Structures are given as C-alpha cells and as structure tokens.
C-alpha cells in the first residue's frame, strides 16, 4: 500500500465547484526520502522505510547518522515503514504529494489529542447519577459513575468496566477521506473533513 508521511498544519475551508464551503485539513506531506528497502531474503518481509522532517545532527545518534548517510540524506525526525508499496523504489528516492490526485479516497492515521484524566461523563458519555432527580437525596453525585459491580460475589470489578481514566493519545485511523486539492509546489494536501491529532503532529497517509 503506497503512502507518505505528513504533518498536520491546521484547518481551513475550501469552496468546491458547486460553490459550497468544504471544511478541510491542511497536511504538509513530504517530500519523504526512501532510507531503507527491506526484502524478503534479508529481512523476512518486503517494505519501504520512508523518512520525513529535518532533524539537527547534534540531536541524532551516531547509529542513525550512519543510517541516513547510506541514503545520502540528512537526519530525519520521523521514519515509517510501508508494506506492499505499489511502485518499486530505490534507496535515496523521493516520494512527494504527487503520489495523490484530487478526488482520491485515502486513509489517514494519527495520534488523537491527549485529554488527561477524565471522568465517565466526558470519557464514556454517562448521564450521571440522579441527574433528573437531584432533590431525591442525591448530593454532588451528578457526574458519578454509579455502581461498579456486586459485593461478596465476585468481590472484584470486572476487567473492561467503563470507568474514569486517561483519555486521548490513541492511534486513530480515518478511512475514505477525500483529497480536495494537491499543491505540489508547497508540498501540501487539502483533505476533506478532520484528521486526528494536534497541530504539528505527524500523520501517515495511505492510498
């Protein structure tokens, strides 16, 4: 599956041919360098490793400096493997946004925004305890989780119980996102709708 690494810039709107405003996410996609070509004979599987975004040499380990030197490129911040790449590529080749065309349906993977420790109302959509009957002996219980299980049997809370906890920071893949516009001169993609992640976060785009 062919793809590219990108960085989320933000959101904007774009007017389509019918004059309607389309909410779009701006992605700086590539150019990515092929820094390793994995083969079945040597590595056990076939894949292309693409690297993206400049990194200072003083913040790069000696091992990684040597790795990027093999591809005759500068150190990069993000490296991702793509299996079953449609086109045969050699080490050192560049992958740009021209891999995509307007109207393509693609998949975008990103890391959702971290929201910290949250209660059950925000995390799972609970309505709270006694929300409609606050006068019936309920004091400061509107956002409480309620009962967690039985007492003496089984004497524990079952795994998977929806409770308060860390929310966000998860890998999210959104499928069938339409490419609204490709701007190769600026290495930008305009994608219809929203994409998981904060501004400046890395995303992986696959077609």
C-alpha positions in Angstrom: 0.0 0.0 0.0 1.6 3.3 -1.1 1.8 6.2 1.3 3.6 9.2 2.6 4.4 10.8 6.0 2.9 14.2 6.7 2.5 16.9 9.4 -0.9 18.4 10.3 -0.8 22.2 9.8 -4.3 23.1 10.7 -7.8 23.5 9.2 -9.3 25.8 6.7 -12.3 26.0 4.3 -12.3 25.4 0.5 -15.0 26.4 -2.0 -15.9 23.5 -4.3 -17.0 23.7 -7.9 -20.7 23.9 -6.7 -19.9 26.9 -4.5 -20.3 25.1 -1.2 -17.8 25.6 1.6 -15.9 22.4 2.4 -14.1 22.1 5.8 -10.5 20.9 5.1 -7.4 19.8 7.0 -4.1 21.1 5.6 -1.3 18.4 5.6 2.3 19.1 4.8 3.0 15.8 3.1 6.7 15.0 2.3 8.9 15.1 0.5 9.9 11.8 2.0 13.2 10.0 1.4 13.5 6.2 1.0 16.0 5.4 3.7 15.8 1.6 3.6 14.4 -1.0 1.3 13.6 -4.3 3.1 13.5 -7.5 1.2 12.1 -11.0 2.0 15.5 -12.6 1.6 17.3 -10.3 4.0 14.6 -9.1 6.4 11.9 -11.7 6.1 9.3 -9.3 4.6 9.2 -6.6 1.9 8.8 -2.9 2.9 9.9 0.6 2.2 11.1 2.8 5.0 10.3 6.5 4.4 11.8 9.3 6.5 10.4 12.9 6.9 11.2 16.2 8.5 14.7 17.6 9.1 16.5 17.0 12.4 19.6 18.6 13.8 22.7 16.4 13.7 23.6 17.2 17.3 20.3 15.6 18.3 20.9 12.4 16.2 22.7 9.3 17.5 25.8 8.1 15.6 24.0 5.0 14.5 21.1 7.0 13.0 23.6 9.4 11.3 25.1 6.4 9.6 21.7 5.0 8.6 20.7 8.2 6.9 24.1 8.6 5.3 23.5 5.4 3.4 20.6 7.1 1.7 22.7 10.3 1.1 20.3 12.4 3.1 20.3 14.5 6.3 18.9 13.1 9.6 15.1 13.0 9.8 12.7 13.1 12.7 10.1 10.5 11.6 10.6 7.2 9.9 7.7 4.9 8.9 7.6 1.5 7.0 5.1 0.9 4.2 4.5 -2.6 3.1 3.4 -3.6 -0.4 4.4 -0.3 -2.0 2.8 -0.1 -5.4 5.9 1.2 -7.2 9.4 -0.1 -7.0 11.7 2.4 -5.3 15.4 2.5 -4.6 17.2 3.9 -1.5 17.5 7.7 -1.7 14.4 8.2 -3.9 12.0 11.0 -3.1 8.3 10.5 -2.5 6.2 13.7 -3.0 2.5 14.7 -2.8 2.2 14.0 -6.5 1.6 10.4 -5.3 -2.0 11.5 -4.8 -4.6 13.1 -7.1 -7.6 15.2 -6.5 -10.6 13.0 -5.7 -8.6 10.1 -4.3 -10.0 8.3 -1.2 -7.3 7.7 1.3 -6.6 6.5 4.9 -5.0 8.8 7.5 -3.6 7.6 10.8 -2.7 10.0 13.6 -2.5 10.2 17.4 -5.5 11.9 18.9 -5.2 14.8 21.3 -4.4 13.8 24.9 -7.1 15.0 27.3 -5.6 13.8 30.6 -7.6 12.0 33.3 -11.3 12.4 32.7 -14.5 11.2 34.4 -17.1 8.8 33.0 -19.4 11.6 31.7 -16.7 13.0 29.4 -14.9 9.8 28.7 -17.8 7.4 28.1 -20.9 9.7 27.7 -22.6 8.6 31.0 -25.6 10.8 32.0 -24.5 10.8 35.7 -26.4 9.5 38.8 -29.6 11.2 39.8 -29.3 13.9 37.2 -33.1 14.2 36.7 -33.8 13.7 40.5 -31.3 15.8 42.2 -33.7 16.6 45.0 -34.2 12.9 45.9 -31.3 12.5 48.3 -28.5 13.0 45.7 -25.7 15.3 46.8 -22.9 16.1 44.4 -23.5 12.9 42.5 -24.4 14.3 39.1 -21.2 13.1 37.4 -20.5 10.0 39.5 -20.1 6.6 37.8 -22.6 4.7 39.9 -22.4 1.1 41.0 -19.3 -0.9 39.8 -20.5 -4.4 40.5 -21.6 -7.0 43.1 -20.4 -7.2 46.7 -19.3 -10.5 48.2 -19.6 -12.4 44.9 -17.4 -11.8 42.8 -15.8 -9.4 45.2 -14.0 -7.5 42.4 -14.5 -5.2 39.5 -14.6 -7.0 36.1 -11.9 -6.0 33.6 -13.2 -3.7 30.9 -15.6 -1.8 33.2 -16.1 1.7 31.9 -14.6 4.0 34.5 -12.7 7.2 34.8 -9.2 7.3 33.4 -6.7 8.6 30.8 -8.5 9.8 27.7 -7.0 10.6 24.2 -3.5 10.0 23.0 -4.6 6.9 21.0 -3.8 5.9 17.4 -6.8 6.7 15.2 -7.2 5.7 11.6 -9.8 7.5 9.5 -10.8 5.9 6.2 -12.2 7.2 2.9 -11.0 10.8 3.3 -11.3 12.7 0.0 -8.3 14.6 -1.4 -9.8 18.0 -2.2 -6.7 19.7 -3.6 -3.0 18.8 -4.2 -0.4 21.6 -4.1 2.9 20.1 -5.2 4.8 23.4 -5.3 4.2 23.8 -1.5 4.0 20.0 -0.6 0.5 20.5 0.7 -2.6 18.3 0.7 -6.1 19.5 1.4 -8.2 16.7 2.9 -12.0 16.9 3.3 -13.0 16.9 7.0 -11.0 16.5 10.2 -7.9 14.4 10.9 -7.0 13.0 14.4 -4.1 14.9 16.1 -3.0 18.3 17.2 -1.4 20.9 15.0 2.2 19.9 14.2 1.6 16.2 14.9 2.7 13.6 12.4 0.2 11.6 10.3 0.6 8.6 7.9 -1.4 8.9 4.7 -2.1 5.7 2.7 -3.9 5.2 -0.6 
